[in-house]
Amino acid sequence: MPTDILLEVSNLCKSFGSLAVLENVSFNLRRGERIALIGPSGSGKSTCLRAINYLEPPTKGDVVLEGQVIGRRRNGQQMSDREMAPQRAEIGMVFQHFHLWPHLSVSENIVLQPRKVRGMKSSDARALSAQLLSKVHLAHKADEMPQRLSGGQQQRVAIARALAQQPKVLLFDEPTSALDPELVGEVLTVIKELASEGRAMVLVTHEISFAREVADRIIFMDGGRIVEEGDAKAVLDNPQSPRLKQFLASLQLSGGGHG
């Protein structure tokens, strides 16, 4: 395997009964690369993201991180959640909805990850929490409870929590779709800053202008399949498939691709 390939997704399929949600989805993510998955609602983007870390076990196909098959033992059987925990620690996930622990302070939400996942000493975990809250511009909110934060602030805490497990790749599942429009920018700014650090990311987003700015590559999905992929600016500025042309035109008609 080439040393620059971090994550390999091979022939990923997912069905719910007779409904095929993913059909033979394959792509590689290189170290430091950012890939944006775009496409209409129901195209399989979020399912693909959840299948990568086996929150949604694929029906068929392989996910390989640095040469290690995710989610399956050598005999092909699916791992238990306990067996999979060290692998999931390498794949940070930021969800649409923030899933913060409501009974824990902002800092405690973040400290929990490195202590539980990495076995980090409490003092080291607290130092890491402070460092990451500064990174997401929330150092002044360390002792607040999540319900006292805005949606944008809660999502930035969720990003810090994902970073606290020190993952090799970050997955973002429409991280701004649950936010009021005026709060979207503060979250996108933090993601751009992380991208500028050379972190490997796969982002599912409806924010097409953001995808164009932050992604190296775009993958356009429709009907559970990859329809078109390539350099982000080339794909968005000069789409080749009629379906992608139609999709981008519909976004422009509805207000410029921010929905």
C-alpha positions as MATLAB code, in Angstrom:
seq = 'MPTDILLEVSNLCKSFGSLAVLENVSFNLRRGERIALIGPSGSGKSTCLRAINYLEPPTKGDVVLEGQVIGRRRNGQQMSDREMAPQRAEIGMVFQHFHLWPHLSVSENIVLQPRKVRGMKSSDARALSAQLLSKVHLAHKADEMPQRLSGGQQQRVAIARALAQQPKVLLFDEPTSALDPELVGEVLTVIKELASEGRAMVLVTHEISFAREVADRIIFMDGGRIVEEGDAKAVLDNPQSPRLKQFLASLQLSGGGHG';
ca = [
       0.000    0.000    0.000;
       1.398    3.446   -0.898;
       2.513    5.239    2.226;
       0.466    8.351    1.428;
      -2.841    6.415    1.514;
      -4.384    6.755    4.973;
      -7.890    5.349    4.451;
      -9.180    2.954    1.786;
     -12.903    2.486    1.188;
     -13.498   -0.469   -1.142;
     -16.810   -1.540   -2.712;
     -18.850   -0.383    0.273;
     -22.469   -1.570    0.148;
     -25.274   -1.035    2.635;
     -28.832   -2.281    2.406;
     -31.768   -1.916    4.763;
     -33.929   -4.865    3.776;
     -34.525   -4.514    0.040;
     -33.456   -0.853    0.023;
     -29.875   -0.398   -1.241;
     -28.476    2.793    0.321;
     -24.828    2.343   -0.755;
     -23.735    0.511   -3.891;
     -20.048   -0.231   -4.448;
     -18.659    3.030   -3.081;
     -14.847    3.137   -3.348;
     -12.334    5.919   -2.698;
      -8.994    6.549   -0.990;
      -8.089    9.348    1.418;
      -4.465   10.446    1.477;
      -2.652   11.822    4.500;
      -3.551   15.461    5.001;
      -6.236   15.341    2.288;
      -9.735   16.773    2.632;
     -12.595   15.126    0.746;
     -16.106   16.597    0.636;
     -19.061   14.316   -0.067;
     -21.871   16.238   -1.708;
     -25.183   15.255   -3.222;
     -28.944   15.445   -2.704;
     -30.601   14.325    0.515;
     -30.925   10.564    0.589;
     -27.949    9.987   -1.722;
     -26.062    7.889    0.856;
     -23.485   10.462    2.021;
     -24.150   10.212    5.754;
     -24.573    6.433    5.601;
     -21.187    6.216    3.892;
     -19.609    8.259    6.688;
     -21.235    6.127    9.386;
     -20.137    2.941    7.632;
     -16.495    4.063    7.670;
     -16.321    3.733   11.459;
     -18.940    0.970   11.655;
     -21.593    3.010   13.408;
     -23.603    1.570   10.504;
     -21.943   -1.769    9.650;
     -21.697   -2.153    5.869;
     -23.456   -5.056    4.182;
     -20.386   -5.655    2.025;
     -17.028   -4.046    1.348;
     -13.949   -3.050    3.301;
     -12.717   -0.008    5.193;
      -8.951   -0.076    5.772;
      -7.092    2.462    7.928;
      -3.302    2.338    7.584;
      -3.469   -1.266    6.422;
      -5.817   -2.414    9.211;
      -9.312   -3.600    8.292;
     -11.898   -1.728   10.362;
     -14.683   -3.583   12.124;
     -13.915   -7.161   11.148;
     -11.762   -9.931   12.557;
      -9.408  -11.929   10.351;
     -12.055  -14.598    9.920;
     -14.407  -11.997    8.451;
     -16.766  -11.812   11.426;
     -17.767   -8.402   12.744;
     -15.954   -7.215   15.857;
     -17.801   -6.381   19.053;
     -18.002   -2.734   20.098;
     -15.333   -3.436   22.721;
     -12.977   -4.921   20.097;
     -13.674   -2.026   17.754;
     -13.075    0.728   20.338;
      -9.318    1.143   19.627;
     -10.066    1.436   15.900;
     -12.858    3.965   16.420;
     -10.445    6.026   18.521;
      -8.451    6.624   15.322;
     -11.525    7.976   13.498;
     -13.012   11.124   15.051;
     -16.657   11.835   14.250;
     -18.562   15.123   14.463;
     -22.318   14.700   14.076;
     -25.100   17.018   12.896;
     -26.419   17.117   16.449;
     -23.789   17.676   19.064;
     -24.427   14.749   21.452;
     -22.683   16.464   24.368;
     -23.206   15.005   27.843;
     -25.715   17.464   29.401;
     -24.676   16.692   32.997;
     -20.975   17.430   32.356;
     -19.320   20.818   31.917;
     -17.721   21.745   28.600;
     -14.279   20.827   29.881;
     -15.501   17.545   31.408;
     -17.090   16.576   28.078;
     -13.681   16.856   26.456;
     -11.615   15.329   29.286;
     -13.745   12.171   29.169;
     -12.517   11.212   25.668;
      -8.739   11.023   26.195;
      -9.144    9.444   29.640;
     -11.551    6.762   28.416;
     -10.124    6.199   24.924;
      -6.403    6.768   25.482;
      -6.050    6.084   29.203;
      -4.581    9.558   29.707;
      -3.861   10.857   33.212;
      -6.466   13.299   34.526;
      -4.014   16.222   34.705;
      -2.833   15.616   31.123;
      -6.416   15.309   29.886;
      -7.340   18.621   31.531;
      -4.333   20.307   29.909;
      -5.347   18.877   26.530;
      -8.930   20.061   27.058;
      -7.736   23.605   27.751;
      -5.532   23.532   24.654;
      -8.347   22.282   22.411;
     -10.901   24.764   23.783;
      -8.466   27.529   22.856;
      -8.179   26.005   19.379;
     -11.958   26.228   18.873;
     -12.062   29.714   20.481;
     -13.985   28.653   23.596;
     -11.389   28.766   26.389;
     -13.687   31.130   28.318;
     -16.506   28.541   28.334;
     -14.615   25.642   29.967;
     -16.793   25.564   33.106;
     -20.148   26.212   31.416;
     -22.798   23.523   31.021;
     -23.661   22.636   27.402;
     -27.261   23.892   27.609;
     -25.964   27.391   28.313;
     -24.134   27.505   24.973;
     -25.424   28.422   21.539;
     -25.691   25.700   18.913;
     -22.539   26.934   17.215;
     -20.635   26.858   20.479;
     -21.888   23.356   21.258;
     -20.749   22.146   17.853;
     -17.302   23.651   18.423;
     -17.123   21.780   21.746;
     -18.071   18.608   19.851;
     -15.191   19.261   17.431;
     -12.797   19.709   20.368;
     -14.086   16.467   21.870;
     -13.407   14.605   18.617;
      -9.901   16.083   18.481;
      -9.257   15.022   22.088;
      -9.151   11.355   21.116;
      -6.247   12.285   18.782;
      -7.691   10.620   15.673;
      -5.883    9.990   12.404;
      -8.904   11.067   10.359;
     -11.849   13.350   11.137;
     -15.356   12.706    9.800;
     -17.868   15.574    9.700;
     -21.508   14.675    9.078;
     -23.185   17.917    7.960;
     -21.763   19.777   10.970;
     -23.714   22.985   10.286;
     -27.105   21.646    9.168;
     -28.670   21.865   12.657;
     -27.498   25.453   13.237;
     -29.201   28.782   12.781;
     -27.730   30.512    9.703;
     -25.916   33.186   11.720;
     -24.016   30.493   13.665;
     -22.798   28.522   10.637;
     -19.778   30.752    9.985;
     -18.140   30.240   13.384;
     -18.145   26.452   12.926;
     -16.914   26.598    9.329;
     -14.081   28.904   10.439;
     -12.869   26.319   12.962;
     -13.045   23.521   10.362;
     -11.049   25.652    7.905;
      -8.405   26.255   10.574;
      -8.152   22.503   11.208;
      -7.887   21.871    7.469;
      -5.024   24.376    7.238;
      -3.136   22.240    9.779;
      -3.089   19.371    7.284;
      -5.594   17.115    9.045;
      -7.160   14.316    6.992;
     -10.924   14.840    6.765;
     -14.020   13.521    5.080;
     -16.849   16.053    5.186;
     -20.485   15.590    4.282;
     -21.838   19.068    3.610;
     -24.513   21.038    1.782;
     -22.311   24.134    1.955;
     -20.993   24.009   -1.603;
     -18.960   27.228   -1.430;
     -17.332   25.914    1.762;
     -16.601   22.541    0.114;
     -14.991   24.351   -2.801;
     -12.784   26.349   -0.449;
     -11.695   23.670    2.025;
     -11.734   20.366    0.082;
      -8.977   18.995   -2.124;
     -11.402   16.587   -3.759;
     -15.150   16.434   -4.253;
     -17.144   13.208   -4.449;
     -20.668   13.681   -5.792;
     -23.083   10.930   -4.769;
     -26.572   10.143   -5.988;
     -28.679    7.043   -5.445;
     -26.045    5.436   -3.232;
     -23.337    5.598   -5.883;
     -20.409    7.842   -6.721;
     -21.438    9.694   -9.875;
     -18.459   12.013  -10.252;
     -15.258   12.822   -8.365;
     -12.113   14.845   -8.831;
     -10.317   18.059   -7.920;
     -12.755   20.212   -5.949;
     -12.606   23.341   -8.067;
     -12.539   21.416  -11.355;
     -15.573   19.307  -10.428;
     -17.627   22.287   -9.230;
     -16.565   24.708  -11.970;
     -16.774   22.227  -14.841;
     -19.055   19.298  -13.923;
     -19.028   16.461  -16.446;
     -22.110   14.419  -15.552;
     -25.612   15.700  -16.376;
     -26.731   14.758  -12.848;
     -24.101   16.938  -11.151;
     -24.870   19.820  -13.522;
     -28.545   19.486  -12.581;
     -27.735   19.321   -8.854;
     -25.533   22.440   -8.902;
     -28.089   24.341  -10.987;
     -30.820   23.474   -8.465;
     -28.665   24.857   -5.639;
     -28.121   28.119   -7.498;
     -31.858   28.452   -8.061;
     -32.522   27.842   -4.358;
     -30.014   30.419   -3.148;
     -26.402   29.675   -3.977;
     -25.702   26.310   -2.389;
     -25.813   27.163    1.296;
     -28.707   24.897    2.284;
];
